[in-house]
Amino acid sequence: MDALRRTAVLALLVAPAAALGWWNGEWSERKLFRIDTSGTGVVIGEPIGAAPVLVRLHVGNFKFEAAKEDGSDLRFVAGDDRTPLKHHAEKFDALLGEALIWVALPDLKPGGQTDFWLYYGNPKAASAGDSKGTYDPSTVLVYHFGERGQPPRDSTQWGNHAATVADVVDGAAIGQGLRLDGKSTLSIPVGPALNWKAGAHATWSAWIRPAEAMATGVIFSRREGAGAFRIGLADGKAYVEVAGVEGAGRASAAEALAAGEWHHLAVAAGDAVALYLDGAPAGRLAARLPPLNSASQVGGEGAATPGPSPPGAPSKEPLAEATRGFRGDLDELRIANVERPAGYIRVSAIAEGSDPGRFLVAGAEESHHSWGGGTLAVIIRSVTADGWVVIALLGVMAAISWMVMVEKGSTLRAVRRANARFMDRFRKALGDPATLLATRGAGPLGDEDELEDSPLYRLYRAGAEEVRRYTAQGQPLTPERAAAVRSSMEAVLAQEADDLADRMVLLTIAISGGPFLGLLGTVIGVMITFASIAAAGDVNVTAIAPGIAAALVATVAGLAVAIPSLFGYNWLLTRIKSVNRALQAFTDEFVARCAAARGSDGPPLRGGHSAREAPASSAAAMG
């Protein structure tokens, strides 16, 4: 048992740990990114939720020479190093060493840290960019303004593309942007996702850069009947304006925006309308959105849609002194049909700014060029912590079963040789059975210390000792006494059988328990995989396959324990049965020979002689 304990401890020490692996060995490079909303980064205590985060790559934080020229081998993986994240590239220029990548993070926690990996360096990889999957269904419009000579395209699944051509310029807040001259506007047709019911919830955001100080102009507007929604600048101060059946009102920021500087402007409408500037609350209006099912205008005031005013509408027009359109640049226009929390807006303002600072921290590049580039390595690295626990237990079970098989096989070989040696000497000493009843060391078997490994010898000694009890009294071996001799020998035979079968139960445990333990690990792994997919909202094969394959590793490990144990058990059991049959046959032979030679009708049994007292005729017979 000490050997078993040492083997178990060794197996636990060498069992593989659930160390952070490599998502896919076909990718040779990776980099860790960390979003820090705790006290060590940028403190954000408000709820955030799922959010797209901008990752800016440049020659200072990314090895463009290791990636494909078009960036199609880029992959983003969650901090668990298993769950792929949706992403798309707004820009990737390997020659200039610049890239703008949007990554969908399923759940950003306030006051904590969120890690994710960027993998690259696979020349065989096809593009996995998915702009529609990067944004949640609540995001109904996103313009990156990367199109020249054509209307801006909506990057979301809703397809709310603009109706007019935009004047696109370089050097915007994020790549290319929209240039507005205060006269022309960008028209956005109404669509099902842009139809606002009365009291609808919505969020509007964009990056703006006024062309002049103390600027006044409309940035975004929607009008239908007496209802209106407008965002703009008045004397350089950002405002949001709402008009409806409850009247009209405006909320303005306290400070004016300087010319030529980029600022993040956002409006979140729910039970009230909140204005945010650079991620911080800047004003609040106790109003709700009016029903609007009209086209939107970017960069100026749109004409009111003809039609009756809502019942009970005030007679005065929506708040609007004669304002001109906005002069300046606009970038990353985004509209959602939900009221985004304050933490979400603050993350957008910080992450999309030119210097995210301590909010988004990039780690060092890690390279991987070892044997682990194959499918097997991908599977192994996808095994979860619970899977490694099951595999470690199976490793202990395998080590114990192999130790039992080796030890038991060695014992049976020694038994076979010792039994053959004993039988050879026993057959040569069968001239007179009485001489076989001599005390230990005085009989005709030679050096009996060499026979200690033989169960047949121990069985013989037990029978000889029992028969000698009767020879001392000169009594014949009656059937009753022969039965007593047989009982003594069968007691030893049972003990020998138990010794031979010792620890064979460990093999049966490995045979029956190994597959079930492996199946348990597989089921748990599959459950975790599907739970992760559900949390990430990702149902593609790339997200499912590694987790399922890794979960099956536990079943393979269970079978790897059970199959060798099954073969070893059957082989050992056959050898043990052979030894037991030899013991039973020897018992029958010994009792029969003694009964025939010294039975109830024959002379009394002679025994108790030493080699010196044995008759010369018996000694000659033993020769």
C-alpha positions in Angstrom: 0.0 0.0 0.0 2.9 2.4 0.5 3.8 1.9 -3.1 0.2 2.8 -4.1 0.3 5.9 -2.0 3.6 7.0 -3.6 2.2 6.4 -7.0 -0.9 8.4 -6.3 1.0 11.4 -5.0 3.4 11.3 -8.0 0.4 11.2 -10.4 -1.1 14.3 -8.7 2.2 16.1 -8.9 2.6 15.5 -12.6 -1.0 15.9 -13.6 -1.5 18.8 -16.0 -2.6 22.0 -14.5 -5.3 24.3 -15.9 -2.8 26.9 -17.0 -3.6 29.6 -19.4 -3.2 28.1 -22.9 -3.2 29.2 -26.5 -6.5 29.6 -28.1 -5.4 28.2 -31.5 -1.9 27.0 -32.3 -2.3 28.0 -35.9 -1.9 31.6 -34.8 1.7 32.4 -33.9 1.3 35.8 -32.1 -0.9 37.2 -29.5 -1.3 40.3 -27.3 -3.3 40.8 -24.2 -5.5 43.9 -23.8 -7.0 44.9 -20.4 -9.9 47.3 -19.8 -9.5 48.8 -16.3 -12.5 50.5 -14.8 -11.1 50.1 -11.2 -9.1 52.4 -9.1 -5.9 51.5 -10.9 -7.3 52.6 -14.3 -10.2 55.0 -15.1 -12.8 54.7 -12.4 -16.3 53.9 -13.8 -18.9 53.0 -11.2 -22.0 53.1 -13.3 -23.4 50.1 -15.1 -21.9 49.5 -18.6 -23.1 46.2 -20.1 -22.3 44.9 -23.6 -20.3 47.5 -25.6 -18.2 47.8 -28.7 -14.7 49.0 -27.8 -12.2 50.7 -30.2 -8.7 49.2 -30.3 -6.2 51.5 -31.9 -3.1 49.6 -33.3 0.1 51.3 -34.3 3.7 50.4 -34.7 4.3 51.1 -31.0 1.9 48.4 -29.8 1.6 46.0 -32.7 3.8 44.0 -35.0 2.3 44.7 -38.4 4.9 42.7 -40.1 3.8 39.5 -38.3 0.1 39.9 -39.5 -1.4 39.5 -42.9 -1.2 42.6 -45.1 -5.0 43.2 -45.0 -5.3 42.2 -41.3 -7.7 39.3 -42.2 -5.9 37.0 -39.7 -6.8 39.1 -36.7 -8.9 37.3 -34.1 -10.1 38.6 -30.7 -10.7 36.1 -27.9 -12.2 36.7 -24.5 -10.1 36.6 -21.3 -11.0 32.9 -20.8 -8.8 32.3 -24.0 -11.6 30.2 -25.4 -14.5 32.5 -26.5 -14.1 34.3 -29.9 -15.3 37.9 -29.9 -17.0 39.6 -32.9 -15.0 42.4 -34.4 -14.5 44.4 -37.6 -11.8 46.7 -38.9 -12.7 50.2 -39.8 -9.1 50.7 -41.0 -6.1 48.4 -41.4 -3.0 49.9 -43.1 0.1 47.7 -42.7 2.2 50.1 -44.8 1.5 53.1 -42.6 1.2 51.0 -39.4 -2.3 52.1 -38.4 -5.4 50.1 -37.6 -8.8 50.8 -36.1 -10.6 47.7 -34.9 -14.0 47.6 -33.2 -14.4 44.7 -30.7 -17.7 43.6 -29.2 -17.3 42.9 -25.5 -20.3 41.0 -24.1 -20.2 42.3 -20.6 -18.1 45.1 -19.2 -18.2 45.3 -15.4 -17.8 48.6 -13.6 -15.1 48.9 -11.0 -13.1 45.9 -12.3 -10.9 44.6 -15.1 -11.8 42.9 -18.3 -9.2 41.1 -20.4 -9.3 40.0 -24.0 -6.7 38.6 -26.4 -5.7 39.7 -29.9 -4.4 36.8 -32.0 -2.6 37.2 -35.3 0.1 35.7 -37.5 -1.7 33.0 -39.5 -1.1 33.4 -43.3 -3.8 30.8 -44.0 -6.6 32.6 -42.1 -9.6 34.0 -43.9 -11.2 37.2 -42.8 -13.6 36.9 -39.8 -14.6 40.6 -39.6 -18.3 41.0 -38.8 -19.6 44.5 -38.5 -23.2 43.4 -38.0 -22.3 41.1 -35.2 -20.1 43.7 -33.5 -23.1 45.7 -32.5 -26.1 44.4 -30.4 -29.6 44.5 -31.9 -30.4 47.6 -30.0 -27.8 49.6 -32.0 -29.8 50.6 -35.1 -27.4 52.9 -36.9 -23.6 53.3 -37.0 -21.8 55.4 -39.5 -18.0 55.3 -39.7 -17.9 57.6 -42.7 -15.4 55.6 -44.6 -17.1 55.8 -48.0 -16.1 58.3 -50.6 -18.4 59.4 -53.4 -21.4 57.5 -52.0 -23.8 57.7 -49.1 -22.5 56.5 -45.7 -23.3 52.8 -45.0 -24.8 51.6 -41.8 -22.6 49.0 -40.1 -25.4 47.4 -38.1 -27.7 44.6 -39.1 -30.6 47.1 -39.7 -29.2 48.6 -42.9 -30.2 52.2 -42.2 -28.0 53.7 -45.0 -27.9 57.4 -45.7 -29.8 58.8 -48.7 -27.3 61.5 -49.7 -23.6 61.5 -50.5 -21.3 62.7 -47.7 -18.3 64.9 -47.9 -15.7 62.6 -46.3 -12.4 63.9 -45.0 -9.3 62.3 -43.4 -8.0 63.1 -40.0 -11.2 62.7 -38.1 -11.6 61.6 -34.5 -11.6 57.9 -35.7 -10.2 57.5 -39.2 -12.4 59.4 -41.7 -15.2 61.7 -40.8 -18.0 63.9 -42.2 -17.3 67.5 -43.2 -20.3 69.8 -42.8 -20.4 73.3 -44.2 -23.5 74.7 -42.5 -25.6 74.6 -45.6 -25.9 71.0 -47.0 -27.2 68.2 -44.8 -26.9 64.4 -44.8 -30.4 62.8 -45.0 -31.1 59.5 -43.2 -34.4 57.8 -44.4 -36.8 56.5 -41.8 -36.8 52.8 -41.2 -38.6 50.4 -38.9 -35.8 50.6 -36.3 -35.8 54.4 -36.4 -39.5 54.8 -35.9 -39.9 56.4 -32.5 -43.2 56.0 -30.6 -44.3 58.4 -28.1 -42.1 58.1 -25.0 -39.6 55.9 -26.9 -36.2 55.2 -25.4 -33.2 56.1 -27.6 -29.5 57.1 -27.4 -27.7 59.3 -29.9 -23.9 59.9 -29.9 -21.2 61.3 -32.2 -17.9 63.0 -32.1 -18.0 66.7 -33.2 -15.4 69.3 -33.9 -16.7 72.9 -34.4 -15.0 74.9 -37.1 -15.3 78.2 -35.2 -15.5 79.5 -31.7 -18.9 80.3 -30.2 -20.5 78.2 -33.0 -24.2 78.0 -33.5 -25.8 75.4 -35.6 -28.0 72.3 -35.8 -26.0 69.0 -35.7 -29.0 66.5 -35.8 -32.7 67.0 -36.2 -36.0 65.2 -36.7 -39.4 66.8 -37.1 -42.9 65.6 -37.7 -45.9 67.8 -37.2 -45.5 69.6 -33.9 -42.9 67.0 -32.6 -39.2 67.7 -32.9 -35.9 66.4 -31.6 -32.8 68.5 -32.2 -29.2 68.5 -31.1 -26.9 71.4 -31.8 -24.7 74.2 -30.6 -25.8 77.7 -29.4 -23.0 80.1 -28.7 -20.6 77.2 -28.6 -22.7 75.3 -26.0 -24.1 71.9 -26.8 -27.8 71.5 -26.3 -30.7 69.0 -26.8 -34.1 70.2 -27.6 -37.4 68.3 -27.5 -40.9 69.5 -28.5 -44.1 67.6 -28.3 -47.6 67.5 -26.8 -46.2 68.5 -23.5 -44.5 71.6 -24.9 -40.9 72.3 -25.8 -37.8 72.5 -23.7 -34.0 72.6 -24.0 -31.1 71.3 -21.9 -27.7 72.9 -22.5 -24.1 72.4 -21.4 -22.5 74.9 -19.1 -19.3 75.5 -21.1 -18.7 76.4 -24.7 -16.7 74.2 -27.0 -13.4 75.5 -28.4 -12.9 75.6 -32.2 -10.9 72.7 -33.7 -11.2 70.3 -30.8 -12.9 67.0 -30.8 -15.6 66.2 -28.2 -17.9 63.3 -27.6 -21.5 64.4 -27.5 -24.3 62.0 -26.5 -28.0 62.2 -25.6 -29.9 59.4 -23.8 -33.7 59.6 -23.7 -36.0 57.6 -21.4 -38.3 59.0 -18.8 -36.1 62.1 -19.1 -33.6 63.4 -21.7 -29.9 63.5 -20.5 -27.1 65.4 -22.3 -23.6 64.1 -22.0 -20.4 65.9 -23.0 -17.1 63.9 -23.1 -18.8 61.1 -21.1 -19.9 63.4 -18.2 -23.5 64.6 -17.6 -23.9 68.1 -19.0 -27.7 68.7 -18.8 -31.1 67.2 -18.1 -34.5 67.8 -19.6 -37.7 66.6 -17.9 -39.3 65.5 -21.1 -40.0 62.4 -23.2 -39.5 61.8 -26.9 -42.4 62.7 -29.1 -43.6 60.2 -31.8 -41.3 60.6 -34.8 -41.5 58.6 -38.0 -39.7 60.9 -40.3 -36.3 61.2 -42.0 -33.4 62.6 -40.0 -31.0 65.3 -41.0 -27.4 65.6 -40.0 -25.8 69.0 -40.2 -28.9 71.2 -40.4 -32.6 71.6 -39.8 -35.0 69.4 -41.8 -38.3 70.6 -43.0 -41.3 69.5 -40.9 -43.2 66.5 -42.3 -46.7 67.6 -43.4 -49.5 66.2 -41.3 -51.8 66.9 -38.4 -50.3 67.9 -35.1 -50.7 65.5 -32.3 -53.9 66.1 -30.3 -53.5 68.7 -27.6 -50.3 70.1 -29.2 -49.4 73.6 -28.1 -49.9 76.3 -30.8 -46.4 77.6 -30.7 -43.7 76.0 -32.9 -40.9 73.9 -31.5 -38.1 75.8 -29.8 -36.0 77.1 -32.7 -34.7 80.5 -33.3 -33.7 80.7 -37.0 -30.6 78.5 -36.8 -28.2 77.6 -39.5 -26.5 74.2 -39.9 -23.5 73.1 -38.1 -20.1 74.0 -39.5 -17.3 71.5 -38.6 -16.6 67.8 -38.6 -18.6 64.9 -37.3 -17.5 61.3 -36.8 -18.8 57.9 -35.5 -22.6 58.7 -35.6 -24.4 56.1 -33.6 -28.1 55.7 -32.7 -29.7 53.0 -30.5 -33.3 52.3 -29.6 -32.6 51.9 -25.9 -31.5 54.3 -23.2 -27.8 53.5 -22.7 -26.5 53.7 -19.1 -24.2 56.4 -18.0 -21.3 53.9 -17.8 -21.7 52.9 -21.4 -21.6 56.5 -22.6 -18.5 57.2 -20.5 -16.7 54.1 -21.9 -17.5 55.3 -25.4 -16.1 58.7 -24.8 -12.9 57.3 -23.2 -12.2 54.3 -25.4 -12.8 56.2 -28.6 -10.7 59.2 -27.7 -7.3 59.8 -29.1 -5.6 58.7 -25.8 -7.5 56.0 -23.8 -4.7 56.2 -21.2 -5.1 53.8 -18.4 -8.5 52.6 -19.5 -7.3 50.3 -22.3 -3.8 48.9 -21.6 -2.0 46.7 -24.2 0.4 44.0 -23.0 3.5 42.7 -24.7 3.5 40.4 -27.7 3.7 36.7 -27.1 5.0 34.3 -29.7 4.2 30.7 -30.1 6.3 28.5 -32.5 6.5 25.2 -30.7 4.9 21.8 -31.5 1.6 23.1 -30.4 0.5 24.3 -33.8 -1.5 21.2 -34.5 -5.1 20.2 -33.9 -4.3 18.1 -30.8 -2.7 21.2 -29.2 -5.7 23.3 -29.9 -7.9 20.7 -28.3 -5.7 20.3 -25.2 -5.5 24.1 -24.7 -9.3 24.4 -24.8 -9.8 22.0 -21.9 -11.4 23.8 -19.0 -10.3 23.7 -15.4 -13.0 21.2 -14.4 -11.8 19.0 -17.3 -8.2 19.0 -16.0 -9.5 18.0 -12.6 -11.2 15.0 -14.1 -8.2 14.1 -16.2 -5.9 14.4 -13.2 -8.1 11.9 -11.3 -8.1 9.6 -14.2 -4.3 10.0 -14.3 -4.1 8.8 -10.7 -6.4 5.9 -11.5 -4.3 5.0 -14.6 -1.0 5.1 -12.6 -2.5 2.9 -9.9 -3.9 0.4 -12.4 -0.6 0.1 -14.2 1.3 -0.3 -11.0 -1.1 -3.1 -10.0 -0.8 -4.8 -13.4 3.0 -4.7 -13.3 3.3 -5.8 -9.7 0.7 -8.6 -10.1 2.3 -9.8 -13.3 5.7 -9.9 -11.7 4.3 -11.8 -8.7 2.6 -14.4 -10.9 5.8 -15.0 -12.9 7.6 -15.6 -9.6 4.8 -17.9 -8.4 4.9 -19.9 -11.6 8.7 -20.5 -11.4 8.6 -21.4 -7.7 5.7 -23.8 -8.2 7.5 -25.5 -11.1 10.6 -25.9 -8.8 8.5 -27.3 -6.0 6.7 -29.8 -8.2 9.9 -31.0 -9.7 11.3 -31.8 -6.3 8.0 -33.2 -5.0 7.7 -35.6 -7.9 11.2 -36.9 -7.3 10.4 -37.5 -3.6 7.3 -39.6 -4.1 8.9 -43.0 -3.4 7.4 -43.1 0.1 4.9 -40.4 1.1 5.9 -40.9 4.7 9.2 -39.2 4.0 7.4 -36.2 2.8 6.0 -35.7 6.3 9.4 -34.9 7.8 9.7 -31.7 9.7 10.8 -28.5 7.9 14.4 -28.7 6.7 14.7 -32.5 7.3 12.7 -33.7 4.3 13.7 -34.7 0.8 12.8 -31.3 -0.9 16.3 -29.9 -0.5 16.7 -26.2 0.5 13.2 -25.3 1.3 14.0 -21.6 1.6 14.1 -21.5 -2.2 10.4 -22.6 -2.2 9.0 -19.8 -0.1 7.5 -18.1 -3.2 5.5 -21.2 -4.1 1.9 -21.4 -2.9 2.1 -25.2 -3.6 4.9 -25.5 -1.1 2.9 -23.7 1.6 -0.1 -25.8 0.8 2.1 -28.9 1.1 3.5 -27.8 4.5 0.0 -27.2 5.8 -1.1 -30.8 4.8 2.1 -32.3 6.0 1.8 -30.7 9.5 -1.8 -31.9 9.8 -0.9 -35.5 8.8 2.1 -35.5 11.2 -0.3 -34.9 14.1 -1.7 -38.4 13.5 1.6 -40.1 12.8 2.8 -39.1 16.2 0.0 -41.3 17.7 0.5 -44.1 15.2 -3.1 -43.7 14.0 -4.4 -44.6 10.5 -5.6 -41.9 8.2 -9.4 -42.6 8.4 -11.8 -40.8 6.0 -12.7 -38.4 8.9 -9.0 -37.6 9.4 -8.4 -37.2 5.7 -11.3 -34.7 5.6 -9.6 -32.8 8.4 -6.3 -32.7 6.4 -8.2 -31.5 3.4 -9.9 -28.8 5.5 -6.6 -27.5 6.7 -5.2 -27.4 3.2 -8.3 -25.7 1.8 -8.0 -23.0 4.5 -4.5 -22.3 3.2 -5.7 -22.6 -0.4 -8.4 -19.9 0.3 -5.8 -17.6 1.8 -3.5 -18.1 -1.2 -6.4 -17.4 -3.5 -7.1 -14.1 -1.6 -3.4 -13.1 -1.8 -3.3 -13.8 -5.5 -6.5 -11.7 -6.1 -5.3 -8.9 -3.8 -5.8 -5.4 -5.4 -7.5 -6.8 -8.5 -10.5 -4.8 -7.4 -8.6 -1.7 -8.3 -8.5 -2.8 -11.9 -12.3 -3.4 -11.9 -12.7 0.1 -10.5 -10.6 1.5 -13.4 -12.5 -0.6 -15.9 -16.0 0.4 -14.8 -15.3 3.8 -13.2 -12.9 5.3 -15.7 -15.4 5.8 -18.6 -18.1 7.1 -16.3 -15.7 9.6 -14.7 -14.6 10.7 -18.2 -18.2 11.0 -19.3 -18.8 13.3 -16.2 -16.0 15.5 -17.3 -17.4 15.6 -20.9 -20.9 16.5 -19.8 -19.6 19.3 -17.5 -17.4 20.6 -20.3 -20.2 20.7 -22.8 -22.5 22.5 -20.3 -19.8 25.1 -19.7 -19.2 25.5 -23.4 -22.9 26.1 -24.2 -23.3 28.4 -21.2 -20.3 30.5 -22.5 -21.8 30.6 -25.9 -25.2 31.7 -24.5 -23.5 34.5 -22.5 -21.5 35.7 -25.5 -24.4 35.4 -27.9 -22.2 33.6 -30.4 -23.4 30.4 -32.0 -21.0 29.9 -34.8 -19.0 26.7 -35.3 -15.7 28.4 -34.4 -17.0 29.2 -31.0 -18.5 25.8 -30.4 -16.1 23.3 -31.9 -13.0 23.8 -29.6 -15.0 23.6 -26.4 -16.9 20.4 -27.5 -13.6 18.8 -28.7 -11.9 19.7 -25.5 -14.8 18.3 -23.4 -14.5 15.0 -25.2 -10.9 14.7 -24.1 -12.2 13.6 -20.7 -14.0 10.7 -22.3 -10.9 9.7 -24.2 -8.9 9.8 -21.0 -11.5 7.6 -19.3 -11.3 5.1 -22.1 -7.5 5.2 -22.1 -7.7 4.2 -18.4 -10.3 1.5 -18.8 -9.1 -0.3 -22.0 -5.5 -1.3 -20.8 -7.0 -2.2 -17.4 -9.5 -4.4 -19.1 -6.9 -6.3 -21.1 -4.6 -6.5 -18.0 -7.4 -7.7 -15.7 -8.4 -10.5 -18.1 -4.8 -11.7 -18.6 -4.1 -11.6 -14.8 -7.4 -13.3 -14.0 -6.5 -16.2 -16.4 -3.2 -16.7 -14.8 -4.6 -16.5 -11.2 -7.3 -19.1 -12.1 -4.5 -21.4 -13.5 -2.6 -21.1 -10.2 -5.8 -21.8 -8.2 -6.6 -24.9 -10.3 -3.0 -26.1 -9.6 -3.5 -25.6 -5.9 -6.8 -27.5 -5.9 -5.4 -30.3 -7.9 -2.4 -30.6 -5.6 -4.7 -30.7 -2.5 -6.7 -33.6 -4.0 -3.5 -35.4 -5.0 -1.8 -35.0 -1.6 -4.8 -36.2 0.4 -5.4 -39.1 -2.0 -1.8 -40.3 -1.9 -1.6 -40.1 1.9 -4.9 -41.9 2.3 -3.9 -44.6 -0.1 -0.5 -45.1 1.5 -1.6 -45.0 5.2 -5.4 -45.6 5.2 -7.5 -47.3 7.8 -6.7 -50.8 6.6 -3.0 -50.2 6.4 -0.2 -49.9 9.0 -0.1 -46.9 11.1 1.4 -43.8 9.6 5.1 -43.3 10.4 6.1 -39.8 10.8 8.1 -37.4 13.0 11.4 -38.8 11.7 14.2 -36.5 11.0 16.5 -37.2 8.1 18.8 -39.0 10.4 16.0 -41.3 11.7 14.5 -42.1 8.3 14.8 -45.8 7.3 17.5 -46.5 4.7 14.9 -47.9 2.3 12.9 -44.5 2.4 16.1 -42.6 1.9 16.9 -44.7 -1.1 13.4 -44.2 -2.5 13.8 -40.5 -2.3 17.0 -40.7 -4.4 
